[in-house]
Amino acid sequence: MRRLAPYQTGLWLAEYIDMRCQLCRIYHSTPQSKLLQHQAPSSLQGITGTPPTRTALKKHSFLTDIIHQANSYLSSGLFCAHCHNDITWLPRPFEVDIASSVSLSIQASTYYEYPIRQAIRAFKHQEDMTKLPLLLHAIRQLPRPHGCHRNNSVIVAMPTTNQRLVKRGFEPVSILSAQLSKHWQIPLWQGVKRIDDTVSQQGLTRAERLSNLNNAFALIKKPPVKRLLLFDDVSTTGASLQAVARAFISPTAVKSTTDSSHNSYQISAYVLAHGSKS
């Protein structure tokens, strides 16, 4: 029998023995099927695998196994109803301009504060897979865009540079967007490339963020549909999503796609977290 990684042991105990909310540690957890009022997988698969090292995370089969386990844990419940309601506020959408008389609506699933903020940072920068169930739980609160389905829409995940991918060893936004794609039953589309090596957006003012992202994204192929659903993990000012959206209506986009109706794209954006309640 394979030795369980620490995170696997902890989640197994929470599933079968502890049954307390993994945030407040006081109340009993509530099955997500009851929280979301929809059918979710209820069976727990066997817990196997190796510790989530950087090398192992690059293996598709191992990562798929982790995500499948996370979905299984979510269906049985890791949070009580109180904590579920506390972390899933569904903030009001906010808008940023992407062209003259054209704005981009950005919908977040929750606020960028405890415990989501700490979970996102640990997942992105420390490859902490134990935070994945919480993040997937939050993503599932995003409402499916009205009228969007697999035949008329695609999800466009925020692209990263090759240098950052090599440095980090895995791409957090790709993992999260793949789960959103599965939840909404809308395919992912990878037709946008990050063409520069900009510095991190953290700590920059809005003006600095916009300047940092000038001409940072470009289309490498024509979108197959007109409804484009952009996705990122965190949006502070909306500058990154704004820059991606502008790639679809820029003169370069018109040339590369030879599409005279480029301005007819219906673009909206969705993020895991934004701002704060205060």
GUSE-452959 format. One record per residue: residue in three letters; x, y, z of N, C-alpha, C in turn. Coordinates in steps of 0.02 Angstrom, whole numbers, padded with zeros to 5 digits, always signed. Each point is the difference from the previous one (the first is absolute). Layout:
BEGIN
ALAXYZXYZXYZ ...
% end
This chain:
BEGIN
MET+00042-00060+00000-00042+00060+00000+00044+00062+00000 ARG-00017+00047-00044+00040+00061-00005-00011+00044+00061 ARG+00053+00035+00018-00004+00046+00056-00038+00063-00020 LEU-00046+00022+00041-00040+00059-00016+00040+00064+00013 ALA-00008+00048-00046+00029+00065+00011-00038+00035+00057 PRO+00032+00046+00036-00034+00034+00056-00067+00030-00018 TYR-00004+00033-00058-00063+00032-00018-00054-00052-00013 GLN+00019-00058-00026-00049-00053-00013-00026-00028+00066 THR+00044-00008+00048-00021-00025+00065-00048+00048+00034 GLY+00017+00064-00003-00042+00051+00032-00069+00002-00030 LEU-00005-00003-00065-00065+00002-00033-00039-00064+00013 TRP+00035-00056+00004-00034-00063+00013-00030+00001+00070 LEU+00037+00027+00049-00026+00005+00068-00061+00046+00003 ALA+00005+00055-00037-00057+00047-00001-00061-00033-00031 GLU+00012-00044-00048-00055-00032-00036-00036-00052+00042 TYR+00039-00041+00036-00029-00058+00032-00004+00003+00077 ILE+00044+00038+00031+00003-00001+00072-00018+00067+00031 ASP+00035+00053-00021-00009+00065+00032-00068+00030-00016 MET-00013+00009-00065-00064+00027-00024-00014+00071+00025 ARG+00050+00034+00027-00010+00069+00020+00020+00046-00058 CYS-00029+00059+00000+00016+00049-00051+00074+00014+00000 GLN+00030+00000-00059+00072+00009-00006+00022+00073+00008 LEU-00047+00046+00010+00018+00069+00012-00011+00019+00073 CYS-00061-00007+00024-00014+00021+00069+00016-00054+00051 ARG+00002-00063-00022+00015-00057+00043-00050-00009+00057 ILE-00059+00030-00007-00050-00003+00053-00061-00040-00023 TYR-00029+00021-00056-00061-00031-00023+00013-00058-00047 HIS-00048-00044-00005+00006-00056-00046-00004+00026-00071 SER+00038-00033-00045+00000+00021-00069-00066-00019-00033 THR-00016+00034-00055-00062-00010-00036+00016-00022-00071 PRO-00030-00054-00025+00013-00021-00069-00011+00056-00050 GLN+00045+00007-00048-00007+00053-00049-00063-00008-00041 SER-00024-00061-00009-00061-00011-00038-00058+00037+00031 LYS+00000+00006+00067-00053+00037+00034+00012+00075-00004 LEU+00065+00020+00002+00016+00071-00003-00016+00029-00068 LEU+00014-00039-00053-00009+00026-00068-00065-00021-00031 GLN-00036-00046+00033-00065-00023-00026+00006-00031-00069 HIS+00052-00039-00010+00005-00038-00062+00036-00065+00014 GLN-00008-00048-00044+00029-00066+00010+00075+00003-00009 ALA+00037-00029+00045+00072-00003-00004+00022-00072+00011 PRO+00058-00019-00025+00023-00069+00010+00006-00014+00075 SER-00023-00057+00021+00000-00015+00071+00049-00054+00020 SER+00028-00034-00049+00046-00054+00017+00070+00026+00010 LEU+00035-00029+00048+00069+00018+00013+00045-00053-00029 GLN+00044+00020-00045+00045-00048-00031+00056-00017+00048 GLY+00035-00053-00016+00057-00020+00041+00052+00054+00002 ILE+00031+00010+00058+00049+00053+00008+00069-00030-00010 THR+00030+00015-00057+00067-00023-00015+00039+00056-00031 GLY+00064-00011-00010+00040+00051-00033+00063+00013+00039 THR+00039+00049-00023+00063+00018+00031-00004+00072+00022 PRO+00044+00023+00045-00001+00069+00022+00005+00048-00058 PRO-00034+00057+00003-00004+00046-00057+00064+00040-00010 THR+00052-00032-00025+00062+00035-00016-00007+00037-00065 ARG+00047+00045-00013-00002+00039-00062+00002-00046-00061 THR+00041-00051+00004+00006-00046-00057-00064-00039-00010 ALA-00030-00023+00054-00061-00040-00006-00058+00041-00026 LEU-00002+00064+00018-00055+00042-00022-00001+00009-00076 LYS+00058-00010-00031+00003+00007-00072-00032-00060-00036 LYS-00012-00053+00036-00029-00060-00029-00075+00007-00001 HIS-00028-00004-00057-00073+00012-00008-00041-00049+00041 SER+00019-00063+00001-00040-00050+00035-00002+00013+00075 PHE+00056+00022+00028+00002+00014+00072-00043+00060+00017 LEU+00005+00053-00040-00039+00060+00013-00075-00015-00008 THR-00017-00039-00050-00070-00019-00009-00027-00038+00060 ASP+00042-00042+00029-00021-00039+00059-00012+00046+00059 ILE+00043+00049+00010-00009+00047+00055-00065+00038-00008 ILE-00014+00025-00060-00060+00038-00012-00062-00043+00010 HIS+00003-00062-00022-00057-00045+00009-00013-00011+00074 GLN+00052-00008+00039-00008-00009+00072-00030+00063+00031 ALA+00024+00058-00022-00026+00063+00027-00074+00006-00014 ASN-00021-00018-00060-00072+00002-00016-00040-00048+00044 SER+00030-00059+00014-00034-00048+00043-00008+00027+00070 TYR+00052+00032+00026-00004+00028+00067-00052+00055+00003 LEU-00003+00040-00052-00048+00055-00002-00071-00026+00002 SER-00013-00054-00036-00068-00026-00003-00023-00025+00068 SER+00047-00022+00041-00019-00025+00066+00000+00056+00052 GLY+00034+00054-00013-00004+00058+00043+00062+00011+00042 LEU+00032+00058-00007+00056+00019+00042-00018+00060+00043 PHE-00056+00033-00015-00017+00062+00035-00070-00003+00027 CYS-00011+00033+00056-00067+00006+00027-00038+00053-00040 ALA-00065+00002+00007-00040+00049-00037+00020+00071+00018 HIS+00018+00012+00063+00020+00068+00021+00062+00023-00038 CYS+00052-00042-00001+00061+00019-00035-00009+00003-00075 HIS-00042-00044-00026-00016+00002-00071-00029+00068-00018 ASN-00047+00024+00039-00032+00064-00013+00049+00058+00010 ASP+00048-00010+00046+00047+00054+00015+00051+00010-00055 ILE+00017-00052-00037+00051+00006-00051-00028+00006-00070 THR-00065-00007-00009-00030+00004-00066-00050+00057-00003 TRP+00026+00060-00001-00042+00060+00000-00024+00018-00070 LEU+00034-00023-00052-00016+00018-00069-00006+00076-00008 PRO+00056+00035+00000-00001+00073-00006-00035+00023-00063 ARG-00023+00061+00000-00031+00028-00060+00053+00007-00054 PRO-00019-00011-00063+00048+00008-00055+00025+00073-00003 PHE+00062+00008-00022+00025+00068-00012+00024+00003-00073 GLU+00008+00060-00025+00015+00008-00071+00064+00041-00011 VAL+00035-00016-00054+00058+00039-00023-00010+00012-00075 ASP+00025+00057-00023-00005+00017-00071+00052-00037-00041 ILE-00021-00025-00057+00048-00033-00045+00003+00035-00068 ALA-00047+00042-00014-00001+00039-00062-00052+00055+00008 SER-00003+00044-00049-00049+00054+00002-00071-00029+00003 SER-00034+00016+00053-00070-00022+00011-00006-00075+00008 VAL+00056-00033+00016-00001-00073+00011+00031-00014+00068 SER-00035-00036+00042+00026-00016+00067+00000-00076+00010 LEU+00041-00021+00047+00006-00071+00017-00027-00010+00070 SER-00049-00044+00006-00029-00017+00065+00040-00057+00032 ILE+00019+00010+00063+00040-00050+00036-00038-00024+00062 GLN-00014-00065+00002-00036-00030+00056+00047-00044+00041 ALA+00004+00013+00065+00040-00041+00045-00045-00048+00039 SER+00029-00056+00020-00039-00048+00040-00001+00020+00073 THR+00052+00034+00023+00004+00021+00070+00051+00056+00006 TYR+00012+00021+00063+00046+00055+00012+00071-00026+00014 TYR+00049+00041-00016+00070-00018+00009+00020+00017+00072 GLU-00022-00041+00046+00017+00008+00070-00002-00069+00033 TYR+00016-00002+00064+00003-00065+00035-00067-00037-00007 PRO+00002-00066-00014+00059-00043-00009+00021-00009-00072 ILE-00038+00030-00047+00015-00008-00071+00069+00028-00018 ARG+00016+00059+00027+00064+00031-00017+00059-00046+00019 GLN-00001-00026+00060+00054-00045+00022+00001-00064-00040 ALA-00059-00025-00018-00003-00062-00038+00028+00009-00071 ILE-00017+00056-00031+00025+00013-00068+00076+00008+00001 ARG+00025+00037+00048+00073+00011+00004+00037-00066+00011 ALA-00026-00042+00044+00033-00063+00014-00003-00046-00061 PHE-00056+00000-00035-00008-00041-00059+00047+00023-00056 LYS+00003+00065-00012+00039+00027-00055+00076-00003+00013 HIS+00020+00020+00060+00071+00010+00013+00034-00057+00037 GLN-00040-00043+00032+00030-00055+00038-00024-00069-00025 GLU-00041+00001-00053-00026-00062-00028-00037-00041+00053 ASP-00036+00034+00043-00036-00033+00054-00067-00027-00025 MET-00002-00064-00016-00060-00031-00028-00056-00008+00051 THR+00016+00006+00064-00052-00005+00050-00049+00058-00003 LYS+00019+00053-00034-00044+00059-00007-00046-00007-00060 LEU+00012-00049-00041-00040-00007-00061-00074-00011+00013 PRO-00020-00041+00048-00072-00008+00012-00036+00066+00016 LEU+00032+00043+00040-00031+00064+00017-00007+00043-00063 LEU+00050+00001-00043-00003+00041-00060-00052-00026-00049 LEU-00004-00066-00007-00051-00028-00044-00070+00013+00027 HIS-00007-00002+00066-00064+00016+00031-00022+00071-00018 ALA+00048+00046+00002-00016+00070-00017-00016+00008-00074 ILE+00037-00034-00043-00012+00005-00071-00070-00023-00019 ARG-00024-00051+00035-00066-00027-00016-00056+00048+00017 GLN+00015+00055+00034-00052+00049+00015-00011+00048-00058 LEU+00047+00002-00048-00008+00045-00057-00061-00021-00041 PRO-00045+00046-00013-00060-00017-00039+00017-00010-00074 ARG-00027-00051-00029+00012-00011-00072-00029+00060-00039 PRO+00038+00029-00046-00024+00057-00040-00064-00019-00038 HIS-00049+00042+00003-00064-00014-00032+00008-00010-00075 GLY-00028-00054-00024+00000-00014-00072+00065-00030-00026 CYS+00049-00011+00044+00064-00029-00022+00001-00075+00008 HIS+00024-00035-00050+00007-00072+00003+00059-00022-00044 ARG+00012-00065-00002+00060-00025-00033+00003+00016-00075 ASN-00056+00013-00032+00000+00012-00072+00006+00073-00020 ASN-00007+00046+00048+00004+00070-00020+00049+00041+00042 SER+00036-00032+00047+00044+00036+00045+00065-00038+00013 VAL+00051+00036+00019+00063-00031+00023+00026+00039+00060 ILE+00037-00035+00042+00034+00032+00057+00072+00014-00020 VAL+00022+00061+00012+00068+00020-00016+00037+00014+00066 ALA+00044-00046+00019+00038+00008+00062+00055+00052-00009 MET+00014+00037+00053+00054+00050-00002+00066-00035-00017 PRO+00032+00017-00056+00063-00034-00019+00058+00026+00041 THR+00053-00040+00003+00060+00020+00035+00059-00007-00047 THR+00058+00025+00021+00060-00005-00041+00034-00067+00012 ASN+00040-00022-00048+00037-00062+00007+00048+00003+00059 GLN+00029+00059+00010+00048+00008+00055-00033-00012+00068 ARG-00060+00028+00009-00036-00010+00063-00022-00072+00008 LEU-00019-00032-00056-00021-00069+00003+00057-00045+00022 VAL+00060+00012-00028+00058-00040+00018+00019+00013+00073 LYS-00003+00062+00022+00018+00017+00068-00048-00030+00051 ARG-00064+00001-00015-00051-00024+00047-00009-00075-00004 GLY+00009-00029-00059-00005-00072-00008-00070-00024-00017 PHE-00050+00041+00009-00069-00017-00020-00038+00065-00007 GLU-00059-00003-00031-00038+00061-00013-00065-00002+00038 PRO-00005+00037+00056-00060-00002+00043-00064+00020-00037 VAL+00003+00053-00041-00060+00024-00033-00026-00053-00049 SER+00045-00036-00032-00021-00053-00046-00037-00055+00037 ILE+00024-00018+00059-00033-00052+00040-00069+00023+00020 LEU-00006+00062+00024-00065+00025+00023-00048+00010-00059 SER+00025+00025-00055-00044+00011-00058-00025-00066-00029 ALA+00041-00052+00004-00021-00066-00023-00059-00025+00042 GLN+00002+00014+00064-00055-00020+00043-00063+00041-00012 LEU+00009+00065-00015-00057+00041-00018-00031-00025-00066 SER+00042-00019-00046-00023-00028-00064-00042-00063+00011 LYS+00024-00042+00045-00036-00062+00015-00067+00016+00035 HIS+00001+00049+00045-00060+00017+00037-00054+00031-00045 TRP+00021+00044-00044-00048+00034-00045-00013-00041-00064 GLN+00041-00049-00014-00005-00039-00062+00010+00046-00060 ILE+00050+00044+00006+00019+00045-00055+00075-00010-00012 PRO+00021-00011-00063+00070-00017-00013+00048+00058+00010 LEU+00062-00019+00014+00055+00049+00004+00026+00013-00071 TRP+00026+00061-00010+00030+00017-00064+00065+00037+00014 GLN+00054-00023-00031+00066+00029+00012+00025+00034-00063 GLY-00028+00059-00013+00020+00036-00060+00031+00067+00014 VAL+00015+00014+00064+00031+00062+00019+00069-00014+00030 LYS+00050+00038-00021+00068-00011+00023+00024+00062+00037 ARG+00035-00011+00054+00033+00055+00035+00068+00009-00032 ILE+00010+00058-00032+00057+00008-00044+00058+00039+00031 ASP-00007+00018+00064+00054+00037+00032+00019-00035+00064 ASP+00043+00031+00038+00020-00027+00064-00008+00055+00053 THR-00061+00021+00009-00014+00054+00047+00013-00021+00071 VAL+00010+00048+00043+00011-00013+00071-00067-00018+00032 SER+00003-00025+00061-00061-00017+00035-00044+00061+00011 GLN-00065-00009-00004-00047+00054+00010-00010+00018+00073 GLN+00022-00043+00045-00010+00012+00071+00037+00063+00023 GLY-00036+00042+00036+00030+00060+00028+00001+00060-00046 LEU-00024-00007-00062+00000+00056-00047-00066+00038+00003 THR+00002+00065-00015-00061+00039-00004-00036-00018-00065 ARG-00062+00023-00007-00037-00016-00061+00036+00026-00062 ALA+00025+00062+00003+00036+00029-00057+00062-00041-00016 GLU+00036-00022+00051+00060-00041-00011-00018-00068-00028 ARG-00056-00028+00022-00022-00064-00026-00016+00004-00074 LEU-00036+00054-00019-00018+00008-00070+00062+00010-00043 SER+00047+00040+00024+00062+00012-00038+00040-00064-00006 ASN+00001-00039+00053+00037-00063+00002-00028-00051-00050 LEU-00064+00007-00016-00034-00049-00043-00011+00024-00072 ASN+00027+00058-00017-00007+00025-00068+00027-00051-00050 ASN-00043-00020-00047+00019-00048-00052+00028-00065+00028 ALA-00027-00021+00058+00024-00061+00032-00032-00063-00028 PHE-00057+00007-00034-00035-00059-00025-00015+00007-00075 ALA-00001-00056-00034-00016+00000-00071-00035-00065-00019 LEU-00044+00005-00050-00034-00060-00024+00047-00040-00045 ILE-00002-00066+00008+00040-00042-00044-00045-00041-00047 LYS-00065+00004+00011-00048-00030-00046-00068+00031+00011 LYS-00045-00011-00047-00066+00029+00004-00045-00038+00048 PRO-00036+00035+00043-00047-00034+00046-00053-00038-00040 PRO-00018-00060+00022-00049-00040-00037-00072+00023+00010 VAL-00012+00041+00051-00067+00024+00016+00003+00074+00018 LYS-00058+00030+00008-00003+00072+00016-00004+00015+00074 ARG-00019-00049+00041-00006+00012+00072+00064-00023+00035 LEU+00036+00047+00029+00064-00014+00031-00005+00015+00074 LEU+00015-00051+00041-00004+00006+00072+00071-00002+00029 LEU+00027+00058+00016+00068+00005+00027+00001-00024+00072 PHE+00055-00031+00021+00005-00023+00069+00070+00013+00028 ASP+00001+00024+00063+00063+00009+00037-00013-00019+00072 ASP+00053-00011+00038-00010-00019+00070-00018+00061+00044 VAL+00038+00054-00008-00012+00061+00041-00001+00061-00045 SER-00047+00044+00012-00001+00064-00036-00004+00056+00052 THR+00051+00042+00001+00001+00056+00047-00030+00062-00032 THR+00027+00020-00057-00026+00058-00036-00033-00019-00065 GLY+00009-00062-00023-00027-00021-00064+00046+00014-00058 ALA+00061+00024+00014+00046+00021-00054+00021-00058-00044 SER+00015-00058+00029+00022-00057-00040-00055-00025-00046 LEU-00060-00007+00027-00057-00021-00041-00017+00052-00052 GLN+00008+00063+00017-00012+00054-00047+00048-00006-00060 ALA+00064-00015+00015+00050-00006-00053-00014-00060-00045 VAL-00022-00056+00029-00016-00059-00040-00060+00015-00045 ALA-00052+00032+00028-00059+00016-00040+00017+00046-00058 ARG+00045+00046+00011+00019+00047-00054+00035-00035-00057 ALA+00030-00058+00014+00034-00037-00053-00049-00023-00054 PHE-00064-00008+00020-00050-00023-00048-00029+00056-00042 ILE+00013+00062+00018-00028+00056-00039+00054+00046-00025 SER+00064-00020+00006+00055+00042-00023+00009-00007-00075 PRO+00034+00049-00032+00014-00005-00072+00038-00064-00017 THR+00044-00022+00045+00037-00062-00012-00046-00059-00004 ALA-00051+00001+00043-00048-00055+00001-00038-00003-00066 VAL-00016+00059-00028-00036+00002-00064+00042-00030-00055 LYS+00065+00016+00000+00045-00026-00052+00007-00075+00005 SER+00013-00024+00061+00014-00071+00009-00060-00044-00012 THR-00059+00026+00014-00060-00042-00007-00037+00013-00065 THR+00017+00054-00035-00035+00021-00061-00075-00002+00010 ASP-00021+00022+00059-00071-00002+00018-00026+00071+00004 SER-00041+00021-00048-00024+00068-00002-00050+00015+00056 SER-00025-00053+00032-00049+00011+00053+00031-00014+00068 HIS+00064+00018+00008+00036-00014+00062-00033+00033+00059 ASN-00031+00058-00012-00030+00036+00056-00066-00031+00023 SER-00020-00055-00031-00062-00032+00021+00011-00054+00052 TYR+00062-00009+00022+00013-00048+00054-00036+00022+00063 GLN-00032-00048+00032-00031+00013+00065+00048-00025+00054 ILE+00033+00047+00033+00054-00017+00047-00022+00017+00071 SER+00006-00048+00045-00011+00012+00071+00055-00036+00038 ALA+00009+00018+00063+00056-00028+00038-00023-00026+00068 TYR+00036-00051+00024-00017-00032+00063+00065-00014+00038 VAL-00002+00010+00066+00059-00010+00040-00019-00037+00065 LEU+00050-00030+00029-00011-00034+00064-00013+00051+00055 ALA+00040+00054+00003-00007+00048+00055+00016+00071-00023 HIS-00032+00047+00035+00011+00071-00014-00015+00042+00062 GLY+00042+00050+00012-00014+00050+00052-00012-00028+00069 SER-00041+00035+00038-00016-00021+00068-00070+00025+00017 LYS-00029-00030+00053-00068+00020+00021-00001+00068+00032 SER+00056+00021+00031+00001+00063+00036+00009+00059-00046 
% end
